[in-house]
């Protein structure tokens, strides 16, 4: 999404701070991996339940009333401001990873350690999970700031994980309790799946009993028992399956999707060469999230998931589907199957069964591939690094703010917010999904997975489960699609889904080449179903795109809209698409031909389109920057005492620089939205000079691209390079890298493919409804503000907002929104880099940042 996402006095704003950070991919988002909408909701029956945040504001969750009617975000309001650097004084925190490993766990461990130390607490590693907790000794070791350096880019878990039978017994848990008491540890952070978190909650519930057992056995003293009278537990979900209800995304899911898509892209080329059918098995014994998102992201012909077994007679339907795809010229077929897929009778559907079916019935050259543990391996994506970091920060705060009466909580992702939810309520809902599947209540199981899972499933069915578009009733509607602004990864996925959903609605879909120039010059042609085949995984813009705006050629555009009988427009692009849409709407007064519905889909690496938290293409660019930073850090670590200054794209929008700074572990990120002066630069130089005295002898500085030096005429990237080079003489040397247009290239990430696919589909479905509203006297006439909208992702939902309504929230001079949610993540970036600043992420802090750049308060 990720995401993903600088200086102040050290005061913790309890009176304003929510118990979540209002930001995401992410990287969010990842996305949207791939979290463009919420993966799963704690509540699923649509009944709103008021839940209090820390500052008393309300948020609505929808709870399955059969499970619990009073689920709530844990409320721990304090009226007295507290210095966050002293919150942990005299306290100890232990962090462990348990169960299956997942990429991004190390980011969570790193954040837990560093924020714990920042608060003044002692932080301990527990090596080898619960087994290390039981065995004690060297398995429980104090962590230092330097001991978590260079962990961000590592997959798996550096502190180890293990299945532990000993911890299942009370005797084993008593040993674990004894080890914690002896070290004065009363705060435990557990990163794992629902089984690991359930075990942690049981450990907490019987803590008093365990202390009595240890007291009677003489293993601890009465003073030690009194000092450790209660245990605080906070969980973070690390699981590539994304099978935990209550969080949009679990740590590791987005990275697993990256590994899967790398394999799918590689297989696609060989499959096309030989006209083969490929069957891929992905992980997911009880959850089909990986399989479903993979199918959407690669345009698979079929997907099998445990939540929704295929209908009776699926074998014939599958064969008809594959045969039709070959008949329209497709040279390959892709079938995705989750390892836990079953038919309606509970019989497993395996790769071998599918291979034999396709080979015998269709005589297709067929291959089966089981991806296995490759999905758990490799470098974590930018989204998972940001997600793990944000969850680690929130977990420490949850532990230090907890009281003996506070229930065990799990830190979850809700849209672009990190929130705390009651642990066992989330576990209970998760178990309800498995129960619903076992009892054959499959529709209910899909709903319990959450709105996004359900939307993914419905979008997949629309795009894949059709026999032939030739039988779709003709609507006599023409919808044109154009790309505007700079190209970015994911644009083609949005075009593909828009075209195919449009055809399924009975519309004629028209391709406009080269943006508004093509609309003015008439470079327009029809697009059939096969026209966009294979577009999902292609980067750039197959339609061609330009930055030209329509105002100077509005008459020619209106003539071509009439000539080609265009009834609606889908404009996919960046800030130019937003401004261009406004210009078309403004011109409606003079040109009646422009009175047609239009929708703008944000697609730009800069993520600067008003009305949306995320833009298509930003996740791919963020991962490109993060990967490059990893390689640069490796070089710096090898040569020692070296600082790299990296220039990113973004114009006046600092999204990429900030989120890449979080994902790569940068020491600073200079952006337009957060003004800096000579004092800040001096502080940063001194920080690096001190850093070089430790075992971590490298530095990383990110700055956004300064277009025409308007961002800051004096503090340019070259100036920063010269400053650090001069001040670092004799201590460190400096290097500069300008990443340039490589950030716009490459194949789209799973988030951008999925996000683009869903945005394109939703845009055309909205236009279809809007066209019905605007049909008057035998023709289309749309002149109301709500007939020209931006389709954006706002927190947990895709929403349509009129272009005119977004004008007040837009800084047109600097081409950015006035409200930018990810600014609240900047204090986290600085704290994780060992700056002694406030962890204030309140609305007041964000408003001050906006005012400091002479903008309206956010």
Secondary structure, DSSP 8 states (H G I E B T S, - for coil): --B------S-B-TTT--SS-B---BTT-------SS-S--S--SS-EEEEE-TTS-EEEEE--TTT-S---B-----SS-B-GGGTTTT-EEEEEE-SS--TTHHHHHHHHHHHHHHTT-EEEEETTHHHHHHH-GGGEEE--TGGGTT-TT--S-TT-----SGGGSHHHHHHHHHHHHHTT--EEEEEE-HHHHHHHHHHHHTHHHHHHHHHHTTSS-HHHHHHT---EEEEEEB-TT---TT-S--BTHHHHHHHHHHHHHHHHHHHHHHTEEEEEEES-SS--HHHHHHHHHHT-SEEEBTTB---TTHHHHHHHHHHHHHHTT---EEEEEETT-B-TTS-B--HHHHHHHHHHHH--EEEEEE-GGGGG-S---HHHHHHHHHHHHHHHHHHHH--TTS--EEEEEETTEEEEEEHHHHHHHHHHHHHHHHTT-HHHHHHHT-HHHHHHHHHHHHHHS-S-GGGS-----EEEEEEESS--TTHHHHHHHHHHHHHHTT-EEEEETTHHHHHHHT-EEEE-GGGGTT-TT--S-TT-EE---GGGGHHHHHHHHHHTT--EEEEEESHHHHHHHHHHHHGGGT-GGG-SEEEEEEB-TT---TT-S--BTHHHHHHHHHHHHHHHHHHHHHH-SEEEEEEE--TT--HHHHHHHHHHT-SEEE-SSS---HHHHHHHHHHHHHHTTSS--EEEEEEE--GGG-S-SSS-HHHHHHHHHHHTTTT-EEEEEE-GGGGG-S---HHHHHHHHHHHHHHHHHHHHHHHHTEETTEE---SGGGEEEEEEETTEEEEEETGGGGGGEETTTTEES--GGGGGHHHHHHHTT-------SHHHHHHHHHHTT----
